[in-house]
Amino acid sequence: MINKRKTLSFCTLVIPWLTIPLIGKNTFIRFMPVATFIGYFFGLLSETADNNKWWKVKNPLFPKNRLDISYLLGLFFITTIWVFKLTFGNFFKYLATNIMIDLVFSFPIAKLFTKVGVFEFKKMRPKHFFILSVFMAIIIYLYQLLVEQAISKESNQN
């Protein structure tokens, strides 16, 4: 079973990166700051979650690290860029897409990861994680608007 867990974690890290050529270099660079920002935030949140036993990463790809690096640097990072690529500029489309993704992750995927033995909610309930994820989606949309505004302002000065 441990090999299946490691394989799932490895796939969660590597497979999303295989889609990078489809995203495009300029789009990747454009949305990398927001993906990095939310990655840092969820990294800090994961530390807090571990300390407070909100959830537990049971079999991290990198055992000395309490964070699920495979998820944060793989699936989560690349999905963030994809969502922004496909929806940025239309907030309602962005929000609807995030709600659907967050629903799927918070319930069936979290349940699958628990069943396989990779991850499990402890004190935090899936619905609370879902609400937190949607709230953060709104925050990072605003963050990306600020990034776009700063880039536009800098371009106009040159």
Backbone as a printed PyTorch tensor [residue, N CA C, xyz], in Angstrom:
tensor([[[  0.8130,  -1.1990,   0.0000],
         [  0.0000,   0.0000,   0.0000],
         [  0.8600,   1.2670,   0.0000]],

        [[  2.0130,   1.2120,   0.6550],
         [  2.8880,   2.3890,   0.6970],
         [  3.3240,   2.7830,  -0.7120]],

        [[  3.6320,   1.8150,  -1.5630],
         [  4.0330,   2.1320,  -2.9230],
         [  2.9140,   2.8240,  -3.6840]],

        [[  1.6650,   2.4220,  -3.4580],
         [  0.5240,   3.0790,  -4.1110],
         [  0.3960,   4.5230,  -3.6370]],

        [[  0.6230,   4.7400,  -2.3440],
         [  0.5570,   6.0980,  -1.7990],
         [  1.6430,   6.9710,  -2.4060]],

        [[  2.8540,   6.4580,  -2.4460],
         [  3.9700,   7.2210,  -3.0250],
         [  3.7350,   7.4760,  -4.5070]],

        [[  3.1920,   6.4830,  -5.2030],
         [  2.9030,   6.6420,  -6.6270],
         [  1.8610,   7.7340,  -6.8340]],

        [[  0.7990,   7.7320,  -6.0220],
         [ -0.2260,   8.7690,  -6.1250],
         [  0.3770,  10.1440,  -5.8430]],

        [[  1.1900,  10.2560,  -4.8100],
         [  1.8360,  11.5340,  -4.4890],
         [  2.7640,  11.9710,  -5.6170]],

        [[  3.5210,  11.0450,  -6.1650],
         [  4.4340,  11.3620,  -7.2660],
         [  3.6440,  11.8430,  -8.4950]],

        [[  2.5660,  11.1570,  -8.8090],
         [  1.7260,  11.5500,  -9.9540],
         [  1.0910,  12.9180,  -9.7270]],

        [[  0.7050,  13.2070,  -8.4800],
         [  0.1270,  14.5020,  -8.1350],
         [  1.1430,  15.6210,  -8.3500]],

        [[  2.4090,  15.3100,  -8.1790],
         [  3.4670,  16.2880,  -8.3910],
         [  3.8220,  16.4310,  -9.8670]],

        [[  3.9930,  15.3260, -10.5670],
         [  4.5790,  15.3570, -11.9140],
         [  3.5670,  15.5600, -13.0400]],

        [[  2.4690,  14.8500, -13.0200],
         [  1.5340,  14.8740, -14.1560],
         [  1.0400,  16.2890, -14.4970]],

        [[  0.6570,  17.1030, -13.5130],
         [  0.2170,  18.4580, -13.8780],
         [  1.2700,  19.2550, -14.6450]],

        [[  2.5360,  19.0570, -14.3160],
         [  3.6070,  19.7910, -14.9940],
         [  3.7300,  19.3930, -16.4640]],

        [[  3.2290,  18.2340, -16.8300],
         [  3.2730,  17.8090, -18.2250],
         [  2.3410,  18.6430, -19.1090]],

        [[  1.4290,  19.3940, -18.4810],
         [  0.5070,  20.2390, -19.2440],
         [  1.0640,  21.6360, -19.5120]],

        [[  2.2220,  21.9460, -18.9810],
         [  2.8140,  23.2850, -19.1320],
         [  2.9240,  23.7240, -20.5970]],

        [[  3.3610,  22.8660, -21.5190],
         [  3.4210,  23.3250, -22.9080],
         [  2.0660,  23.7890, -23.4490]],

        [[  0.9850,  23.2610, -22.9250],
         [ -0.3460,  23.6670, -23.3680],
         [ -0.7640,  25.0120, -22.7960]],

        [[ -0.1650,  25.3940, -21.6920],
         [ -0.4840,  26.6720, -21.0550],
         [  0.1540,  27.8190, -21.8210]],

        [[  1.3760,  27.6280, -22.2430],
         [  2.1060,  28.6820, -22.9420],
         [  2.9960,  29.4570, -21.9910]],

        [[  4.1540,  29.8410, -22.4940],
         [  5.1590,  30.5100, -21.6640],
         [  4.6520,  31.8270, -21.0850]],

        [[  4.0580,  32.6780, -21.9280],
         [  3.6060,  33.9920, -21.4530],
         [  2.5060,  33.8680, -20.4030]],

        [[  1.5740,  32.9440, -20.6210],
         [  0.5050,  32.7410, -19.6530],
         [  1.0710,  32.1990, -18.3500]],

        [[  2.0090,  31.2630, -18.4550],
         [  2.6270,  30.7010, -17.2570],
         [  3.2900,  31.8080, -16.4400]],

        [[  4.0570,  32.6490, -17.1030],
         [  4.7490,  33.7470, -16.4160],
         [  3.7430,  34.7540, -15.8530]],

        [[  2.6880,  35.0260, -16.6030],
         [  1.6740,  35.9940, -16.1650],
         [  1.0140,  35.5670, -14.8530]],

        [[  0.6970,  34.2750, -14.7360],
         [ -0.0560,  33.8080, -13.5740],
         [  0.7970,  33.0980, -12.5200]],

        [[  2.0960,  33.0230, -12.7520],
         [  2.9830,  32.4070, -11.7690],
         [  2.9670,  33.1400, -10.4200]],

        [[  2.9260,  34.4790, -10.3860],
         [  2.8940,  35.1550,  -9.0800],
         [  1.6800,  34.7680,  -8.2290]],

        [[  0.5100,  34.6690,  -8.8350],
         [ -0.6810,  34.3280,  -8.0540],
         [ -0.6250,  32.8690,  -7.5920]],

        [[ -0.1090,  31.9830,  -8.4290],
         [  0.0200,  30.5690,  -8.0380],
         [  1.0380,  30.4280,  -6.9130]],

        [[  2.1020,  31.2080,  -6.9770],
         [  3.1230,  31.1890,  -5.9210],
         [  2.5530,  31.7650,  -4.6240]],

        [[  1.8320,  32.8650,  -4.7390],
         [  1.2210,  33.5030,  -3.5710],
         [  0.2960,  32.5370,  -2.8380]],

        [[ -0.6130,  31.8990,  -3.5480],
         [ -1.5560,  30.9880,  -2.8890],
         [ -0.8360,  29.7370,  -2.3990]],

        [[  0.2200,  29.3330,  -3.0980],
         [  1.0120,  28.1930,  -2.6340],
         [  1.6740,  28.4810,  -1.2920]],

        [[  2.2400,  29.6800,  -1.1620],
         [  2.8350,  30.0840,   0.1180],
         [  1.7680,  30.1260,   1.2100]],

        [[  0.6210,  30.7140,   0.8680],
         [ -0.4420,  30.8100,   1.8560],
         [ -0.8710,  29.4200,   2.3270]],

        [[ -1.1200,  28.5110,   1.3850],
         [ -1.5540,  27.1740,   1.7850],
         [ -0.4260,  26.3920,   2.4520]],

        [[  0.8030,  26.7270,   2.1470],
         [  1.9270,  26.1320,   2.8710],
         [  1.8900,  26.5300,   4.3390]],

        [[  1.6860,  27.8260,   4.5900],
         [  1.5560,  28.3060,   5.9740],
         [  0.3100,  27.7240,   6.6430]],

        [[ -0.7720,  27.6580,   5.8850],
         [ -1.9990,  27.0770,   6.4180],
         [ -1.7920,  25.6010,   6.7630]],

        [[ -1.0400,  24.9040,   5.9420],
         [ -0.7590,  23.4890,   6.2060],
         [  0.0410,  23.3070,   7.4850]],

        [[  0.9880,  24.2110,   7.7270],
         [  1.7440,  24.1610,   8.9840],
         [  0.8030,  24.3550,  10.1730]],

        [[ -0.0800,  25.3480,  10.0690],
         [ -1.0610,  25.6050,  11.1220],
         [ -1.9840,  24.4040,  11.2790]],

        [[ -2.4220,  23.8470,  10.1530],
         [ -3.3140,  22.6830,  10.1850],
         [ -2.6430,  21.4940,  10.8590]],

        [[ -1.3800,  21.3020,  10.5770],
         [ -0.6480,  20.1980,  11.2000],
         [ -0.5350,  20.4070,  12.7080]],

        [[ -0.1880,  21.6260,  13.1030],
         [ -0.0660,  21.9360,  14.5340],
         [ -1.3900,  21.8000,  15.2770]],

        [[ -2.4850,  22.1730,  14.6170],
         [ -3.8140,  22.1350,  15.2380],
         [ -4.5950,  20.8600,  14.9070]],

        [[ -3.9480,  19.9740,  14.1590],
         [ -4.5620,  18.6940,  13.7840],
         [ -5.8630,  18.8800,  13.0000]],

        [[ -5.8720,  19.8790,  12.0820],
         [ -7.0460,  20.0800,  11.2390],
         [ -7.1100,  18.9920,  10.1760]],

        [[ -5.9280,  18.6710,   9.6150],
         [ -5.8080,  17.5680,   8.6800],
         [ -4.4300,  16.9810,   8.8090]],

        [[ -4.2590,  15.8370,   8.2120],
         [ -2.9760,  15.1350,   8.3290],
         [ -2.5760,  14.6010,   6.9650]],

        [[ -1.3570,  14.9250,   6.5720],
         [ -0.7530,  14.3060,   5.3990],
         [ -0.0700,  13.0570,   5.9230]],

        [[ -0.5960,  11.9040,   5.5480],
         [ -0.1500,  10.6510,   6.1510],
         [  1.1110,  10.0810,   5.5210]],

        [[  1.3060,  10.3400,   4.2600],
         [  2.4190,   9.7070,   3.5740],
         [  3.0360,  10.6900,   2.5790]],

        [[  3.6580,  11.7640,   3.0910],
         [  4.2090,  12.7550,   2.1680],
         [  5.3200,  12.1610,   1.3040]],

        [[  5.4160,  12.6730,   0.1090],
         [  6.4480,  12.2220,  -0.8110],
         [  7.8340,  12.4840,  -0.2240]],

        [[  7.9570,  13.5850,   0.5010],
         [  9.1990,  13.9380,   1.1650],
         [  8.9570,  13.8380,   2.6720]],

        [[  9.2760,  12.7060,   3.2880],
         [  8.8820,  12.4160,   4.6780],
         [  9.3510,  13.4170,   5.7270]],

        [[ 10.4510,  14.0950,   5.5210],
         [ 10.9390,  15.0330,   6.5360],
         [ 10.1880,  16.3510,   6.4970]],

        [[  9.3190,  16.5150,   5.5100],
         [  8.5440,  17.7330,   5.3610],
         [  7.0960,  17.4350,   5.7160]],

        [[  6.5130,  18.2140,   6.6320],
         [  5.1260,  17.9860,   7.0450],
         [  4.1230,  18.4050,   5.9810]],

        [[  4.5490,  19.2500,   5.0660],
         [  3.6610,  19.7260,   4.0050],
         [  3.5500,  18.6870,   2.9000]],

        [[  2.4400,  18.7230,   2.2050],
         [  2.2880,  17.8540,   1.0460],
         [  2.8290,  18.6040,  -0.1650]],

        [[  4.1360,  18.5870,  -0.2940],
         [  4.8230,  19.2990,  -1.3700],
         [  4.3260,  18.8250,  -2.7380]],

        [[  4.0490,  17.5380,  -2.8570],
         [  3.5970,  17.0130,  -4.1460],
         [  2.2950,  17.6760,  -4.5710]],

        [[  1.4070,  17.9390,  -3.6400],
         [  0.1440,  18.6000,  -3.9630],
         [  0.3640,  20.0980,  -4.1950]],

        [[  1.0810,  20.7630,  -3.2820],
         [  1.2710,  22.2130,  -3.3830],
         [  2.0410,  22.6300,  -4.6310]],

        [[  3.1130,  21.9100,  -4.9460],
         [  3.9430,  22.2920,  -6.0950],
         [  3.5100,  21.6320,  -7.3980]],

        [[  2.5990,  20.6910,  -7.3020],
         [  2.1320,  19.9930,  -8.4960],
         [  0.7160,  20.3990,  -8.8550]],

        [[ -0.2180,  19.5880,  -8.4270],
         [ -1.6200,  19.7630,  -8.7950],
         [ -2.1610,  21.1450,  -8.4400]],

        [[ -1.9110,  21.6130,  -7.2380],
         [ -2.4630,  22.8910,  -6.7870],
         [ -1.8810,  24.0620,  -7.5840]],

        [[ -0.5680,  24.0890,  -7.7350],
         [  0.1110,  25.1760,  -8.4470],
         [ -0.3470,  25.2570,  -9.9040]],

        [[ -0.3090,  24.1360, -10.5880],
         [ -0.6420,  24.1210, -12.0180],
         [ -2.1330,  24.3430, -12.2380]],

        [[ -2.9810,  23.7800, -11.3840],
         [ -4.4220,  24.0120, -11.5160],
         [ -4.7500,  25.4860, -11.3450]],

        [[ -4.0790,  26.1540, -10.4320],
         [ -4.2900,  27.5880, -10.2420],
         [ -3.9920,  28.3460, -11.5330]],

        [[ -2.8890,  28.0210, -12.1700],
         [ -2.5330,  28.6940, -13.4220],
         [ -3.5570,  28.3850, -14.5130]],

        [[ -3.9780,  27.1350, -14.6220],
         [ -4.9880,  26.7570, -15.6170],
         [ -6.3010,  27.5080, -15.3940]],

        [[ -6.7380,  27.5770, -14.1560],
         [ -8.0050,  28.2640, -13.8710],
         [ -7.9060,  29.7320, -14.2580]],

        [[ -6.8070,  30.3660, -13.9350],
         [ -6.6340,  31.7650, -14.3140],
         [ -6.5360,  31.9130, -15.8300]],

        [[ -5.8320,  31.0260, -16.4860],
         [ -5.7200,  31.0850, -17.9470],
         [ -7.1040,  31.0160, -18.5960]],

        [[ -7.9350,  30.1290, -18.1050],
         [ -9.2280,  29.8700, -18.7430],
         [-10.3430,  30.8320, -18.3200]],

        [[-10.1670,  31.5170, -17.1840],
         [-11.3010,  32.2970, -16.6670],
         [-10.9920,  33.7430, -16.3090]],

        [[ -9.7200,  34.1220, -16.2150],
         [ -9.4160,  35.4660, -15.7340],
         [-10.0090,  36.5060, -16.6760]],

        [[-10.6280,  37.5040, -16.0690],
         [-11.3140,  38.5320, -16.8380],
         [-12.8240,  38.3830, -16.7390]],

        [[-13.2790,  37.2180, -16.2920],
         [-14.7050,  36.9690, -16.0810],
         [-14.8480,  36.3880, -14.6710]],

        [[-15.0880,  37.2660, -13.7040],
         [-15.0820,  36.8510, -12.3070],
         [-16.0860,  35.7450, -12.0260]],

        [[-17.2890,  35.8400, -12.6020],
         [-18.3090,  34.8390, -12.3030],
         [-17.9360,  33.4690, -12.8680]],

        [[-17.3260,  33.4500, -14.0280],
         [-16.8290,  32.1900, -14.5900],
         [-15.7030,  31.6310, -13.7160]],

        [[-14.8190,  32.5220, -13.2790],
         [-13.7230,  32.1410, -12.3910],
         [-14.2590,  31.5480, -11.0850]],

        [[-15.2050,  32.2600, -10.4770],
         [-15.7540,  31.8110,  -9.2010],
         [-16.5030,  30.4860,  -9.3570]],

        [[-17.3000,  30.3530, -10.3940],
         [-18.0310,  29.1000, -10.6300],
         [-17.0620,  27.9350, -10.8440]],

        [[-16.0130,  28.1820, -11.6040],
         [-15.0040,  27.1450, -11.8420],
         [-14.3340,  26.7450, -10.5310]],

        [[-13.9690,  27.7280,  -9.7290],
         [-13.3380,  27.4340,  -8.4430],
         [-14.2770,  26.6980,  -7.5000]],

        [[-15.5250,  27.0800,  -7.4830],
         [-16.4940,  26.3930,  -6.6200],
         [-16.5840,  24.9270,  -7.0210]],

        [[-16.6380,  24.6540,  -8.3180],
         [-16.7220,  23.2610,  -8.7830],
         [-15.4520,  22.4870,  -8.4000]],

        [[-14.3050,  23.0600,  -8.6460],
         [-13.0400,  22.3920,  -8.3150],
         [-12.9340,  22.1720,  -6.8030]],

        [[-13.2780,  23.1930,  -6.0280],
         [-13.1860,  23.0880,  -4.5670],
         [-14.1730,  22.0560,  -4.0190]],

        [[-15.3610,  21.9660,  -4.6220],
         [-16.3170,  20.9260,  -4.2230],
         [-15.7480,  19.5350,  -4.4710]],

        [[-15.1880,  19.3490,  -5.6600],
         [-14.6290,  18.0450,  -6.0180],
         [-13.4590,  17.6990,  -5.1060]],

        [[-12.5880,  18.6650,  -4.8530],
         [-11.4460,  18.3560,  -3.9860],
         [-11.8770,  18.1280,  -2.5400]],

        [[-12.7390,  18.9840,  -2.0280],
         [-13.1090,  18.9200,  -0.6130],
         [-13.8890,  17.6610,  -0.2520]],

        [[-14.5590,  17.0850,  -1.2190],
         [-15.3880,  15.9300,  -0.8890],
         [-14.8940,  14.6470,  -1.5720]],

        [[-15.1590,  14.4010,  -2.8530],
         [-14.7450,  13.0840,  -3.3860],
         [-13.2360,  12.8500,  -3.4330]],

        [[-12.4510,  13.8590,  -3.8110],
         [-11.0010,  13.6280,  -3.8920],
         [-10.4040,  13.4730,  -2.4970]],

        [[-10.8190,  14.2970,  -1.5570],
         [-10.3280,  14.1530,  -0.1770],
         [-10.7100,  12.7750,   0.3700]],

        [[-11.9060,  12.3150,   0.0240],
         [-12.3430,  10.9890,   0.4610],
         [-11.4670,   9.8980,  -0.1670]],

        [[-11.1560,  10.0480,  -1.4460],
         [-10.2780,   9.0930,  -2.1330],
         [ -8.8900,   9.0960,  -1.5050]],

        [[ -8.3280,  10.2920,  -1.2690],
         [ -7.0040,  10.3910,  -0.6650],
         [ -6.9930,   9.7900,   0.7420]],

        [[ -8.1120,   9.9360,   1.4670],
         [ -8.2260,   9.3260,   2.7930],
         [ -8.2590,   7.8040,   2.6740]],

        [[ -9.0320,   7.3200,   1.7250],
         [ -9.1660,   5.8740,   1.5240],
         [ -7.8310,   5.2360,   1.1400]],

        [[ -7.0770,   5.9330,   0.2970],
         [ -5.7740,   5.4280,  -0.1400],
         [ -4.7330,   5.5800,   0.9650]],

        [[ -4.9550,   6.5340,   1.8740],
         [ -4.0400,   6.7120,   2.9910],
         [ -3.0150,   7.8070,   2.7890]],

        [[ -3.3330,   8.8000,   1.9450],
         [ -2.4110,   9.8910,   1.6770],
         [ -2.7170,  11.0940,   2.5660]],

        [[ -3.9810,  11.3300,   2.8170],
         [ -4.4330,  12.5570,   3.4730],
         [ -5.7280,  12.2510,   4.2070]],

        [[ -5.9630,  13.0070,   5.2940],
         [ -7.2720,  12.8810,   5.9370],
         [ -7.5770,  14.1070,   6.7730]],

        [[ -8.8430,  14.5180,   6.7220],
         [ -9.2950,  15.5920,   7.5960],
         [ -9.3800,  15.0480,   9.0050]],

        [[ -8.9790,  15.8560,   9.9740],
         [ -9.0710,  15.4810,  11.3890],
         [-10.1000,  16.3960,  12.0530]],

        [[ -9.6410,  17.5010,  12.6280],
         [-10.5550,  18.4200,  13.3110],
         [-11.3220,  19.3150,  12.3370]],

        [[-10.7690,  19.5660,  11.1760],
         [-11.4580,  20.3890,  10.1850],
         [-12.3760,  19.4960,   9.3590]],

        [[-13.5580,  19.9740,   9.1040],
         [-14.5070,  19.2210,   8.3000],
         [-14.3530,  19.6260,   6.8330]],

        [[-14.6760,  18.7440,   5.9210],
         [-14.5550,  19.0730,   4.4970],
         [-15.3180,  20.3420,   4.1050]],

        [[-16.4810,  20.5630,   4.6900],
         [-17.2490,  21.7580,   4.3190],
         [-16.5180,  23.0390,   4.7380]],

        [[-15.7890,  22.9890,   5.8600],
         [-15.0170,  24.1610,   6.2820],
         [-13.8410,  24.4040,   5.3480]],

        [[-13.2140,  23.3240,   4.9150],
         [-12.1180,  23.4570,   3.9540],
         [-12.6460,  24.0300,   2.6440]],

        [[-13.8160,  23.5820,   2.2200],
         [-14.4410,  24.0980,   1.0050],
         [-14.6800,  25.6030,   1.1160]],

        [[-15.2660,  26.0380,   2.2140],
         [-15.5390,  27.4670,   2.4120],
         [-14.2360,  28.2640,   2.4110]],

        [[-13.2270,  27.7670,   3.0960],
         [-11.9200,  28.4220,   3.1250],
         [-11.3330,  28.5230,   1.7150]],

        [[-11.4520,  27.4690,   0.9430],
         [-10.9020,  27.4440,  -0.4160],
         [-11.6030,  28.4610,  -1.3200]],

        [[-12.9150,  28.5560,  -1.2170],
         [-13.6610,  29.5300,  -2.0250],
         [-13.2910,  30.9460,  -1.6110]],

        [[-13.1820,  31.1790,  -0.3090],
         [-12.7850,  32.4940,   0.1860],
         [-11.4010,  32.8670,  -0.3650]],

        [[-10.4730,  31.9290,  -0.3220],
         [ -9.1230,  32.1990,  -0.8300],
         [ -9.1230,  32.4100,  -2.3450]],

        [[-10.0170,  31.7510,  -3.0560],
         [-10.1220,  31.9670,  -4.5000],
         [-10.4880,  33.4220,  -4.7890]],

        [[-11.3740,  33.9670,  -4.0000],
         [-11.7640,  35.3760,  -4.1640],
         [-10.5760,  36.2840,  -3.8590]],

        [[ -9.8530,  35.9900,  -2.7950],
         [ -8.6870,  36.7960,  -2.4120],
         [ -7.6270,  36.7760,  -3.5110]],

        [[ -7.3530,  35.6030,  -4.0710],
         [ -6.2830,  35.5660,  -5.0750],
         [ -6.7250,  36.1810,  -6.4040]],

        [[ -8.0100,  36.2030,  -6.6780],
         [ -8.4760,  36.9220,  -7.8650],
         [ -8.1710,  38.4080,  -7.6990]],

        [[ -8.4620,  38.9270,  -6.5120],
         [ -8.1490,  40.3330,  -6.2260],
         [ -6.6450,  40.5840,  -6.2970]],

        [[ -5.8610,  39.6430,  -5.7930],
         [ -4.4030,  39.7420,  -5.8650],
         [ -3.9520,  39.8270,  -7.3260]],

        [[ -4.5120,  38.9730,  -8.1880],
         [ -4.1280,  38.9930,  -9.5950],
         [ -4.5400,  40.3010, -10.2600]],

        [[ -5.6710,  40.8570,  -9.8750],
         [ -6.0620,  42.1710, -10.3980],
         [ -5.0130,  43.2220, -10.0380]],

        [[ -4.4990,  43.1700,  -8.8110],
         [ -3.4480,  44.1030,  -8.4000],
         [ -2.1690,  43.8870,  -9.1950]],

        [[ -1.8130,  42.6270,  -9.4360],
         [ -0.6220,  42.3110, -10.2410],
         [ -0.7990,  42.8730, -11.6510]],

        [[ -1.9630,  42.6370, -12.2360],
         [ -2.2330,  43.1330, -13.5940],
         [ -2.1710,  44.6550, -13.6410]],

        [[ -2.7100,  45.2890, -12.6190],
         [ -2.7070,  46.7420, -12.5430],
         [ -1.2700,  47.2660, -12.4500]],

        [[ -0.4560,  46.6330, -11.6450],
         [  0.9470,  47.0410, -11.4860],
         [  1.7100,  46.8640, -12.7970]],

        [[  1.4760,  45.7710, -13.4830],
         [  2.1530,  45.5160, -14.7630],
         [  1.7110,  46.5330, -15.8010]],

        [[  0.4180,  46.8140, -15.8490],
         [ -0.1230,  47.7820, -16.7990],
         [  0.4500,  49.1680, -16.5240]],

        [[  0.5320,  49.5210, -15.2690],
         [  1.0770,  50.8340, -14.8830],
         [  2.5470,  50.9370, -15.2910]],

        [[  3.2950,  49.8730, -15.0550],
         [  4.7110,  49.8670, -15.4210],
         [  4.8880,  49.9320, -16.9390]],

        [[  4.0470,  49.2310, -17.6780],
         [  4.1160,  49.2420, -19.1440],
         [  3.8010,  50.6420, -19.6900]],

        [[  2.8690,  51.3320, -19.0830],
         [  2.4890,  52.6670, -19.5300],
         [  3.5860,  53.6900, -19.2540]],

        [[  4.4070,  53.4240, -18.2520],
         [  5.5000,  54.3470, -17.9360],
         [  6.6740,  54.1870, -18.8790]],

        [[  6.8020,  53.0070, -19.5060],
         [  7.9220,  52.7600, -20.4230],
         [  7.6280,  53.2090, -21.7870]]])
